[in-house]
Amino acid sequence: MKDNVTEEHLYLAFSHQYRDSIFPLHTSISLFLLSYCDCKLFKVFLVPTGEDVGDQCVTKNLAGDLEVHLISRCQLPVVVQSCTLPAVVVKDDKFCRAGLSVVLRHIIQKTFEADPSKKDVLELLGFKKTCLKACAEVSQWTRLCEISIPLAVERFLTASPEHCQALPPDILLLERKLGEPVRVHNDDKIRRQKLQQQKASAKAAVPVLGEEATEELKPGEVHEHPPSSLELSVAFSKLLAQEAPEAINREAPHIRRTKTSDLPLLDHVFAEGLYFTVADLVLLPCIHQFLVCSKKQGKNLVNLPLISSWYRRVQEVPGVKKAAGKCNMELLQLPELVSAPKEQLQHSASVPDELEEDNEDSHFIGGPRPTMTKLMENGIEAKFSPHPCPSWTLDWTSLPSAVSPGEGE
């Protein structure tokens, strides 16, 4: 552990405590990450949003083994008073980091700097350390984790029973995203391993299936999640700092010759794909509260099988249950759910088009038009000239999605 670490102050909003969480949920998320990282480098302050909040509200099991202090809004450093919490400020300095993702990433980086042996903590930032790095205005994934899901859960918890019959659209969007194929930097290699595993499983099942069933089994068709899937093996080898498993030392010739387009797709293990990241730690306190409330209301979670599986899987990650215990989160033990047919999911509740990240029919609505309107309202008129080559067109469907100016809306 490095000595002489500069003291930093972490300011968190505090409106109320409900069951085993502190609200707003951004505060619960921040405290949960501190507990998971076992980080005590920050002096934590809770900033009540109301007038009359006594010390007793903060001293009883609010932040696990973390020491927290009450401070009123008017006592905040001037630079923090103009920011939305959470925020971090170096003691006696004017540099402020504000916003959930920025603060969480800073906590992770400071924890690793203070104790470089905590490589598992640094891995929370994902490949190239970019997890939740893009701001919510640019990245729809950051917006979903940082803003949409916490707000949707808070509204769901406070809504009257007659107004919370349907599942929140943002929860349904997360469910849909967990069902999308996973892309990772070593995508081709892992997908070839999965193909080899599938063919080995199919071959081993021949005596049991019989000749008729074998004829119907097409290449690549196996159970969606075998007891020990390759995705799980790869994910947990990363968590335990082991070498990723190889199905066989050398791929068979027919596996090597298989076209990339014919390889099986990878399934989600965690929120961002195969690997456990800070995104999972952001979502867990939110989804936990949503599931607790849903269970209390007797709601059937059959339409959320992927979220339920993710919730169970996150509990298996080393350190998660310990952190939950520190924060007095009583994690639920959910039963295995069978995926509902896609048609049933579509009829149960629809996700608004504006929530879809990769909607091919969506049109770019940003650009100069709003700016031009503001200028004209203030008496400034812009003159337009025709494009020098109006016949030029781009086939956006043939280009990577990231090239499109509508990618970040």
Backbone torsions as a table, in degrees:
resi	resn	phi	psi	omega
1	MET	NA	127.0	-179.6
2	LYS	-74.9	141.7	179.1
3	ASP	-91.8	173.6	176.6
4	ASN	56.2	39.4	175.9
5	VAL	-75.8	129.7	-178.9
6	THR	-60.6	131.4	-179.5
7	GLU	-72.3	131.5	177.9
8	GLU	-124.1	146.8	-178.3
9	HIS	-106.7	129.8	179.3
10	LEU	-108.4	121.0	-178.0
11	TYR	-107.6	124.3	-177.4
12	LEU	-123.8	139.9	177.6
13	ALA	-73.8	148.8	178.3
14	PHE	-140.5	110.5	178.1
15	SER	-101.0	-47.7	179.5
16	HIS	-167.7	170.0	175.5
17	GLN	-112.3	132.1	-180.0
18	TYR	-132.5	117.7	-174.5
19	ARG	54.0	-120.5	-175.3
20	ASP	-106.4	26.8	178.4
21	SER	-133.5	154.5	175.3
22	ILE	-103.3	139.4	-179.6
23	PHE	-114.4	147.8	2.8
24	PRO	-65.7	160.7	-175.2
25	LEU	-62.7	-23.8	176.0
26	HIS	-57.1	-33.3	179.2
27	THR	-71.8	-44.0	176.9
28	SER	-59.9	-40.9	179.8
29	ILE	-62.9	-45.9	-178.9
30	SER	-62.6	-44.8	179.7
31	LEU	-66.4	-36.0	178.7
32	PHE	-65.0	-41.9	178.2
33	LEU	-64.1	-42.2	177.8
34	LEU	-58.4	-41.1	179.3
35	SER	-68.3	-42.3	-179.9
36	TYR	-62.8	-42.0	-179.3
37	CYS	-79.9	-7.1	-174.2
38	ASP	50.8	48.9	-174.7
39	CYS	-102.4	122.4	176.8
40	LYS	-123.9	31.9	-178.4
41	LEU	-83.1	-13.8	-174.7
42	PHE	-110.7	141.9	170.4
43	LYS	-88.2	116.5	-169.8
44	VAL	-95.5	129.5	177.5
45	PHE	-120.1	133.5	172.2
46	LEU	-100.0	131.6	-176.9
47	VAL	-111.9	100.7	-178.2
48	PRO	-61.8	140.9	177.5
49	THR	-87.5	-20.0	178.6
50	GLY	-97.5	-179.7	-177.4
51	GLU	-84.9	-51.3	-172.1
52	ASP	-105.0	90.7	175.2
53	VAL	-126.6	112.7	-177.0
54	GLY	-82.0	164.6	179.0
55	ASP	-59.1	-30.8	-175.6
56	GLN	-61.8	-25.2	-179.7
57	CYS	-69.6	-21.2	-173.6
58	VAL	-103.3	-18.4	-172.8
59	THR	-88.8	-11.4	-174.4
60	LYS	-104.1	96.1	169.3
61	ASN	53.8	34.1	179.8
62	LEU	-83.6	-40.4	-171.9
63	ALA	-128.3	30.7	178.2
64	GLY	62.5	-128.0	-178.7
65	ASP	-94.3	10.9	178.2
66	LEU	-84.7	140.9	175.8
67	GLU	-87.6	124.7	-179.8
68	VAL	-121.0	154.5	-177.8
69	HIS	-128.5	142.5	175.6
70	LEU	-85.5	140.2	176.5
71	ILE	-149.0	137.3	-180.0
72	SER	-80.3	162.1	-177.6
73	ARG	-60.1	-37.5	-177.8
74	CYS	-70.9	-16.8	179.1
75	GLN	-88.9	-4.8	-179.2
76	LEU	-67.4	152.1	171.7
77	PRO	-57.0	147.4	-175.6
78	VAL	-55.7	-39.5	-177.1
79	VAL	-66.6	-26.2	-179.2
80	VAL	-84.5	-29.1	-176.6
81	GLN	-59.7	-25.8	-179.2
82	SER	-96.4	9.0	-177.8
83	CYS	-111.7	153.9	170.8
84	THR	-84.8	128.5	-178.8
85	LEU	-75.7	153.8	8.9
86	PRO	-76.5	156.5	178.8
87	ALA	-148.1	149.8	178.9
88	VAL	-125.6	133.1	177.9
89	VAL	-132.8	134.5	173.2
90	VAL	-68.6	135.9	-177.4
91	LYS	-54.1	133.0	178.1
92	ASP	60.1	27.7	177.8
93	ASP	-126.3	168.4	-177.4
94	LYS	-108.9	2.8	-179.4
95	PHE	-86.7	124.7	-174.9
96	CYS	-121.9	135.2	171.4
97	ARG	-109.1	124.5	-176.2
98	ALA	-132.2	154.5	-178.0
99	GLY	103.9	142.2	-173.8
100	LEU	-58.7	-53.1	-176.1
101	SER	-62.3	-43.0	179.9
102	VAL	-61.6	-44.1	-178.6
103	VAL	-67.2	-43.5	-179.5
104	LEU	-64.1	-43.6	178.3
105	ARG	-62.3	-37.7	179.2
106	HIS	-66.7	-40.4	177.6
107	ILE	-59.3	-44.5	179.8
108	ILE	-62.6	-47.4	-178.1
109	GLN	-64.8	-41.4	178.8
110	LYS	-66.3	-38.0	178.7
111	THR	-61.3	-43.7	-179.3
112	PHE	-69.9	-39.0	178.5
113	GLU	-62.0	-39.0	-179.2
114	ALA	-73.6	-30.4	-179.0
115	ASP	-142.9	88.6	-176.9
116	PRO	-62.0	-10.5	177.3
117	SER	-73.4	-15.6	-178.9
118	LYS	-85.4	62.5	-179.6
119	LYS	-68.5	-27.8	178.5
120	ASP	-64.0	-31.4	178.0
121	VAL	-69.1	-43.5	179.3
122	LEU	-63.1	-32.6	179.6
123	GLU	-63.9	-15.8	177.7
124	LEU	-62.6	-21.3	-179.7
125	LEU	-81.8	-3.8	172.6
126	GLY	76.7	-170.8	-177.9
127	PHE	-64.3	130.6	-177.5
128	LYS	58.7	16.4	174.3
129	LYS	57.8	41.5	-175.6
130	THR	-111.2	5.7	-176.6
131	CYS	-61.8	123.3	-179.1
132	LEU	58.0	25.9	179.9
133	LYS	-78.9	-38.0	178.7
134	ALA	-71.4	140.8	-177.1
135	CYS	-72.1	161.6	-175.8
136	ALA	-63.5	-25.6	179.8
137	GLU	-71.8	-19.1	-177.6
138	VAL	-107.4	-44.2	-175.4
139	SER	-101.7	120.6	178.1
140	GLN	-69.5	-27.5	177.6
141	TRP	-68.5	-44.3	176.3
142	THR	-61.1	-42.1	-179.6
143	ARG	-62.3	-40.9	-179.9
144	LEU	-62.8	-46.7	-177.4
145	CYS	-72.9	-44.4	-170.7
146	GLU	-81.8	-35.4	-172.7
147	ILE	-118.9	-56.5	-168.7
148	SER	-64.1	-50.4	-177.4
149	ILE	-66.2	-49.1	177.1
150	PRO	-56.6	-43.6	179.9
151	LEU	-65.8	-41.6	-179.3
152	ALA	-62.1	-40.9	-179.8
153	VAL	-69.2	-42.7	178.9
154	GLU	-60.6	-41.6	177.6
155	ARG	-66.9	-38.5	-179.6
156	PHE	-63.9	-39.3	-178.0
157	LEU	-71.0	-31.1	-176.0
158	THR	-96.2	-8.3	-177.8
159	ALA	-73.4	150.9	175.8
160	SER	-70.9	154.1	-176.2
161	PRO	-51.7	-37.4	-178.1
162	GLU	-73.2	-17.0	-179.2
163	HIS	-100.1	0.7	-179.4
164	CYS	-123.8	34.8	177.7
165	GLN	-71.3	-43.4	-178.5
166	ALA	-84.8	151.7	176.6
167	LEU	-70.6	139.4	178.8
168	PRO	-58.4	136.8	-179.3
169	PRO	-55.2	-36.2	-178.9
170	ASP	-69.9	-30.8	174.8
171	ILE	-67.4	-41.7	177.1
172	LEU	-64.4	-35.5	177.6
173	LEU	-65.1	-41.5	176.8
174	LEU	-62.5	-42.4	177.5
175	GLU	-58.3	-42.8	-180.0
176	ARG	-66.4	-39.8	-179.6
177	LYS	-65.5	-34.8	178.0
178	LEU	-68.0	-15.2	178.1
179	GLY	-95.8	-3.7	179.6
180	GLU	-78.7	151.4	177.8
181	PRO	-60.4	149.3	-178.0
182	VAL	-96.4	137.6	173.2
183	ARG	-121.1	127.2	178.2
184	VAL	-128.8	170.1	-173.5
185	HIS	-66.2	-31.3	177.2
186	ASN	-106.5	42.8	-173.4
187	ASP	-55.4	-51.2	-175.0
188	ASP	-60.3	-44.3	-178.2
189	LYS	-62.0	-47.3	-177.2
190	ILE	-68.8	-36.7	179.7
191	ARG	-67.3	-33.3	175.8
192	ARG	-69.1	-38.1	175.4
193	GLN	-62.7	-38.9	180.0
194	LYS	-66.3	-41.2	177.7
195	LEU	-60.3	-42.8	179.4
196	GLN	-63.9	-40.5	178.8
197	GLN	-64.8	-41.5	179.6
198	GLN	-62.3	-45.2	-179.1
199	LYS	-65.8	-36.7	177.3
200	ALA	-65.8	-39.9	178.8
201	SER	-66.0	-41.5	179.6
202	ALA	-64.7	-39.2	180.0
203	LYS	-66.9	-39.9	-179.9
204	ALA	-68.6	-24.7	-177.7
205	ALA	-87.4	-5.5	-176.8
206	VAL	-56.0	-49.6	-178.1
207	PRO	-60.1	-31.1	-176.6
208	VAL	-80.9	-39.8	-175.2
209	LEU	-72.7	-33.6	-176.1
210	GLY	87.5	166.2	-173.5
211	GLU	-65.0	-41.2	-176.9
212	GLU	-64.7	-45.5	-179.3
213	ALA	-66.7	-34.1	-179.3
214	THR	-64.2	-37.9	-179.8
215	GLU	-63.6	-31.1	-177.5
216	GLU	-81.9	-16.8	-177.4
217	LEU	-79.9	109.6	-179.5
218	LYS	-82.1	157.2	178.4
219	PRO	-56.7	133.0	177.8
220	GLY	88.6	-6.8	-179.8
221	GLU	-92.7	106.1	174.5
222	VAL	-137.3	179.5	177.0
223	HIS	-60.0	143.1	-172.7
224	GLU	-58.5	-41.9	-179.7
225	HIS	-132.2	91.3	177.2
226	PRO	-62.3	161.4	-176.0
227	PRO	-50.6	-38.9	178.9
228	SER	-129.5	80.9	-175.6
229	SER	-72.2	156.3	179.5
230	LEU	-62.3	-38.9	179.7
231	GLU	-57.8	-44.2	179.2
232	LEU	-64.3	-41.1	-179.9
233	SER	-62.2	-44.8	179.9
234	VAL	-64.9	-43.5	-177.6
235	ALA	-62.5	-47.3	-175.1
236	PHE	-78.8	-23.6	173.1
237	SER	-66.1	-33.8	177.0
238	LYS	-67.7	-42.5	-179.6
239	LEU	-63.2	-37.2	-176.6
240	LEU	-93.4	9.5	177.5
241	ALA	57.5	41.4	176.9
242	GLN	-109.2	169.7	175.5
243	GLU	-70.7	140.9	177.6
244	ALA	-62.4	139.2	-175.6
245	PRO	-69.4	143.5	174.2
246	GLU	-107.3	129.5	-178.9
247	ALA	-62.1	-46.2	175.4
248	ILE	-144.7	148.7	-174.3
249	ASN	-54.0	-41.6	-179.7
250	ARG	-128.9	133.2	-179.2
251	GLU	-66.6	146.0	176.9
252	ALA	-66.5	151.5	-177.7
253	PRO	-54.4	-41.3	-177.6
254	HIS	-69.2	-24.4	175.6
255	ILE	-72.8	-41.8	-179.7
256	ARG	-66.3	-30.3	-177.1
257	ARG	-83.9	-11.8	-178.3
258	THR	-64.5	133.4	177.8
259	LYS	-65.7	148.0	179.1
260	THR	-57.8	-37.8	-179.0
261	SER	-66.7	-19.2	-179.1
262	ASP	-96.2	-1.2	-179.6
263	LEU	-76.5	147.9	178.3
264	PRO	-66.1	146.0	178.7
265	LEU	-78.5	156.5	-179.9
266	LEU	-93.2	142.0	179.3
267	ASP	-92.4	154.3	175.0
268	HIS	-66.2	137.3	168.8
269	VAL	-106.8	-46.6	176.9
270	PHE	-121.6	-175.1	-169.9
271	ALA	-59.4	-45.0	-176.1
272	GLU	-91.0	-5.6	-179.2
273	GLY	148.3	-120.0	-177.4
274	LEU	-86.2	-27.0	-167.3
275	TYR	-110.5	146.0	179.3
276	PHE	-74.4	124.2	-177.1
277	THR	-133.3	179.9	178.2
278	VAL	-62.6	-23.9	176.7
279	ALA	-59.9	-38.0	177.5
280	ASP	-65.1	-38.9	-179.9
281	LEU	-71.9	-26.0	175.3
282	VAL	-72.4	-43.3	-174.8
283	LEU	-76.2	-30.7	-172.8
284	LEU	-57.9	-52.6	179.5
285	PRO	-59.6	-32.7	-179.8
286	CYS	-71.7	-52.4	-178.1
287	ILE	-65.2	-33.9	177.6
288	HIS	-59.2	-48.7	179.9
289	GLN	-64.3	-38.5	178.1
290	PHE	-62.8	-43.7	-178.9
291	LEU	-68.3	-39.6	178.5
292	VAL	-61.4	-45.4	-179.8
293	CYS	-66.4	-41.3	179.5
294	SER	-62.9	-41.4	179.7
295	LYS	-65.2	-40.1	179.3
296	LYS	-63.7	-34.8	179.8
297	GLN	-83.9	-1.9	178.6
298	GLY	74.4	23.7	-179.3
299	LYS	-74.4	143.5	176.4
300	ASN	-87.7	125.0	-176.4
301	LEU	-93.2	21.3	-176.7
302	VAL	-62.4	-24.9	179.1
303	ASN	-82.8	-0.9	179.7
304	LEU	-126.5	52.7	-177.9
305	PRO	-66.7	-34.0	-177.5
306	LEU	-73.6	-39.8	176.2
307	ILE	-64.7	-40.8	179.0
308	SER	-63.4	-42.4	177.8
309	SER	-64.3	-42.5	177.8
310	TRP	-60.7	-43.2	-179.1
311	TYR	-61.1	-41.8	177.8
312	ARG	-67.7	-39.8	-175.6
313	ARG	-68.4	-39.0	179.9
314	VAL	-60.8	-33.8	-180.0
315	GLN	-65.0	-21.2	-180.0
316	GLU	-81.0	-12.2	-178.8
317	VAL	-69.8	130.1	178.9
318	PRO	-54.8	129.4	176.4
319	GLY	97.6	-18.1	-176.7
320	VAL	-71.2	-48.0	-179.3
321	LYS	-64.5	-35.7	178.0
322	LYS	-64.7	-44.4	178.6
323	ALA	-64.6	-39.7	178.4
324	ALA	-63.1	-38.9	177.8
325	GLY	-62.9	-40.4	178.3
326	LYS	-62.8	-35.6	-178.0
327	CYS	-93.4	10.3	178.3
328	ASN	58.7	33.0	174.3
329	MET	-92.0	117.0	177.8
330	GLU	-91.0	93.7	-176.3
331	LEU	-63.3	139.5	-179.3
332	LEU	-80.6	151.6	173.2
333	GLN	-105.5	96.5	-175.6
334	LEU	-86.4	144.6	176.0
335	PRO	-74.5	161.1	175.0
336	GLU	-65.8	136.0	179.4
337	LEU	-113.6	142.4	175.2
338	VAL	-89.1	132.9	-177.5
339	SER	-60.3	134.7	176.3
340	ALA	-77.6	151.5	176.9
341	PRO	-58.4	149.3	-178.4
342	LYS	-59.0	-36.1	179.9
343	GLU	-62.0	-38.5	-179.3
344	GLN	-66.8	-38.1	178.8
345	LEU	-63.9	-39.3	-178.2
346	GLN	-68.0	-35.8	-178.7
347	HIS	-79.3	-28.4	-176.1
348	SER	-65.6	-41.4	177.7
349	ALA	-168.1	143.5	-177.4
350	SER	-106.6	146.5	176.9
351	VAL	-92.4	123.0	179.2
352	PRO	-55.8	145.0	-177.4
353	ASP	-58.0	-33.1	-176.7
354	GLU	-68.9	-13.9	178.7
355	LEU	-88.3	-11.9	-179.1
356	GLU	-75.3	132.6	-176.9
357	GLU	-79.9	-40.6	-172.9
358	ASP	-117.3	42.3	179.7
359	ASN	-71.3	112.8	-175.2
360	GLU	-65.2	-24.9	-177.0
361	ASP	-88.5	-5.2	-178.0
362	SER	-72.0	148.6	-179.2
363	HIS	-113.3	147.6	-180.0
364	PHE	-68.6	120.4	-174.9
365	ILE	-110.6	5.0	178.7
366	GLY	-88.6	-138.0	176.1
367	GLY	83.6	-159.1	-169.7
368	PRO	-79.9	-16.2	-171.4
369	ARG	-57.6	-50.6	178.5
370	PRO	-59.5	-37.8	179.7
371	THR	-65.4	-42.9	179.0
372	MET	-61.3	-39.9	179.8
373	THR	-61.7	-45.4	179.6
374	LYS	-61.7	-39.8	179.5
375	LEU	-64.0	-44.4	-178.2
376	MET	-65.8	-35.7	177.9
377	GLU	-63.5	-25.0	-179.7
378	ASN	-103.2	20.7	173.3
379	GLY	80.9	13.9	178.9
380	ILE	-107.3	118.8	-176.8
381	GLU	-105.7	131.5	179.0
382	ALA	-99.7	140.0	178.3
383	LYS	-102.3	133.6	-178.2
384	PHE	-108.1	146.1	174.8
385	SER	-123.1	152.9	-177.6
386	PRO	-66.6	154.0	177.2
387	HIS	-65.2	136.4	-176.5
388	PRO	-63.5	-26.7	-179.4
389	CYS	-131.0	72.4	-174.8
390	PRO	-64.1	-17.0	-177.9
391	SER	-79.7	-12.6	-179.3
392	TRP	-68.4	134.2	174.8
393	THR	-137.0	157.3	177.9
394	LEU	-121.8	132.6	174.8
395	ASP	-87.3	91.2	-174.8
396	TRP	-61.6	-28.1	-178.3
397	THR	-67.0	-22.3	-179.4
398	SER	-89.2	-4.7	-177.6
399	LEU	-107.2	155.5	175.5
400	PRO	-58.7	144.4	-176.0
401	SER	-59.4	-31.3	-177.3
402	ALA	-66.3	-18.9	180.0
403	VAL	-75.8	-26.8	-176.4
404	SER	-66.3	134.6	178.2
405	PRO	-67.0	-14.9	178.1
406	GLY	-85.9	-0.6	-176.8
407	GLU	-58.2	-44.0	179.7
408	GLY	-100.6	13.5	-176.5
409	GLU	53.7	NA	NA
